[in-house]
Amino acid sequence: FFFRHIATSPLSSNATMSDDAFYLRYYVGHKDGDFGGVEYMEIELCPNGRLRYANSARYKNAGIIRKETFVSPGVLDQARRIIEESGIVEVDPSSWPQATDRKQELEIKMGKTHKTLACAEIGSLLDVQKSADPEGLKNFYYLTQDLKTFVFSLVSLHFRIRPLG
């Protein structure tokens, strides 16, 4: 399976990143002026295989959903491949819409490369097309959609499917 039980972490939580280590964090959120809170979604994938997902929404008083587990090295390799093939580390976000109360952040560490990309929350591809850098922002938009789908699939598989027997 893709996941290992949390109690059997392959590395200690204070392990240092090696030259080929991979780390990913994605955050999207905004301050909710009507209800005085923050709604957000955050995904973190650590070099030791720890996958964290958090979602805070005020919709129907849902509260905060938190899921945490460990994934196999193969899953880490696949996430790294998605990032590498996207070419996002070559993108310059300087002309992207500036983050205010509604923002997105993508932090990537791959070996010695460390890149943080931030921009205003993207509502649709129309927002992307209207930006000063539609190609770079489109790359970011599709990459974040792919990463969310990847993580949602992993979380769904791990926490909802029960083995037979």
Beta strands, then each sheet from edge to edge (+ up, - down):
strand 1: 3-4
strand 2: 22-32
strand 3: 37-45
strand 4: 50-57
strand 5: 63-71
strand 6: 102-110
strand 7: 113-120
sheet 1: 1+ 5- 4+ 3- 2+ 6- 7+
end
